[in-house]
Amino acid sequence: MASLGCGNPIAVADLRKGERVLDLGSGGGLDVLLSAKRVGLTGRAFGLDMTDEMLALAQRNAATAGATNVEWLKGHIEAIPLPAASIDFVISNCVVNLAADKPAVFREIARVLRPGGRIGITDIVADDALTAEQRAERSSYAGCIARALTFSEFRFGLEAVGLTEVSLTVSHAATEGMYSVIVKSRKGLGVGLESPTEAASVQPCGCAGGSQ
Ligand SMILES: C[S@@+](CC[C@H](N)C(=O)[O-])C[C@H]1O[C@@H](n2cnc3c(N)ncnc32)[C@H](O)[C@@H]1O
């Protein structure tokens, strides 16, 4: 049940008993199962993925682990199939960079988080100085990095949908000018979603997997 991620969002997630966690692009489900243990039987961990193969693998892994407080959802992280304000913590491990419509992902994160909810995401992020061409070059060299945002784009994308206390911390270099980064943020208490600005350009992605 290997992780295909680029970091360890669970390590930075201060999950509490009884909380509801959502993993965007849950793959084989490792981070969902680890989260499920942390939130305990009074909490719930949801894994969202767009591929039947990954969801089937995650279900097998959950059965092997004997996890009962987990739920697997089929869908896209650009249109999360959960109600507004239903999640305490959003995690994701190396999937935001794969999304075709990143502003939609940020809007959806803000929508499903309850006021005061938090995020702990690991992703590949590019130096602000890299041009789009340089990012594309390095992406094909480094493997499955479809279209990494820059540090500024990531921060602005989250702030544009009303998330606060955004921090991006480099954990290690992925390739020249691109890094595995831990992104943390929270939704303010009493914050609603106001018309978010377009934070990042939209790029189609033909990449469905990843490597570590
Ligand atoms: C690099 S793997 C990471 C899997 C998992 N997070 C891990 O750490 O092992 C990417 C996963 O995200 C899923 N994925 C990619 N783009 C997606 C999207 N737009 N919506 C939902 N799932 C997506 C893929 O099907 C795949 O399972």
The ligand as a Tripos MOL2 file, in Angstrom:
@<TRIPOS>MOLECULE
LIG
   27    29     1     0     0
SMALL
NO_CHARGES

@<TRIPOS>ATOM
      1 C1          0.2300   11.2050   -7.1980 C.3       1 LIG1
      2 S1         -1.1370   10.1670   -6.7830 S.3       1 LIG1
      3 C2         -1.2340   10.5020   -5.0450 C.3       1 LIG1
      4 C3         -2.0970    9.5280   -4.3220 C.3       1 LIG1
      5 C4         -2.1190    9.6910   -2.7930 C.3       1 LIG1
      6 N1         -2.4460   11.0330   -2.4030 N.3       1 LIG1
      7 C5         -0.8040    9.2640   -2.1750 C.2       1 LIG1
      8 O1         -0.1640   10.0720   -1.5080 O.co2     1 LIG1
      9 O2         -0.4170    8.1060   -2.3650 O.co2     1 LIG1
     10 C6         -2.4860   11.0770   -7.4780 C.3       1 LIG1
     11 C7         -3.8810   10.5400   -7.2030 C.3       1 LIG1
     12 O3         -4.7970   11.6030   -7.3950 O.3       1 LIG1
     13 C8         -5.8630   11.1940   -8.2290 C.3       1 LIG1
     14 N2         -6.2520   12.4110   -8.9680 N.ar      1 LIG1
     15 C9         -5.4990   13.1340   -9.8380 C.ar      1 LIG1
     16 N3         -6.1790   14.2060  -10.2590 N.ar      1 LIG1
     17 C10        -7.3970   14.1720   -9.6390 C.ar      1 LIG1
     18 C11        -8.5390   15.0050   -9.6630 C.ar      1 LIG1
     19 N4         -8.5740   16.1050  -10.4110 N.pl3     1 LIG1
     20 N5         -9.5960   14.6620   -8.9000 N.ar      1 LIG1
     21 C12        -9.5900   13.5300   -8.1400 C.ar      1 LIG1
     22 N6         -8.5230   12.7030   -8.0730 N.ar      1 LIG1
     23 C13        -7.4390   13.0210   -8.8070 C.ar      1 LIG1
     24 C14        -5.3050   10.0750   -9.0820 C.3       1 LIG1
     25 O4         -6.3200    9.2070   -9.5200 O.3       1 LIG1
     26 C15        -4.3300    9.4040   -8.1210 C.3       1 LIG1
     27 O5         -4.9560    8.4190   -7.3350 O.3       1 LIG1
@<TRIPOS>BOND
     1     1     2 1
     2     2     3 1
     3     2    10 1
     4     3     4 1
     5     4     5 1
     6     5     6 1
     7     5     7 1
     8     7     8 2
     9     7     9 1
    10    10    11 1
    11    11    12 1
    12    11    26 1
    13    12    13 1
    14    13    14 1
    15    13    24 1
    16    14    15 ar
    17    14    23 ar
    18    15    16 ar
    19    16    17 ar
    20    17    18 ar
    21    17    23 ar
    22    18    19 1
    23    18    20 ar
    24    20    21 ar
    25    21    22 ar
    26    22    23 ar
    27    24    25 1
    28    24    26 1
    29    26    27 1
@<TRIPOS>SUBSTRUCTURE
     1 LIG1         1 GROUP 0 **** ****
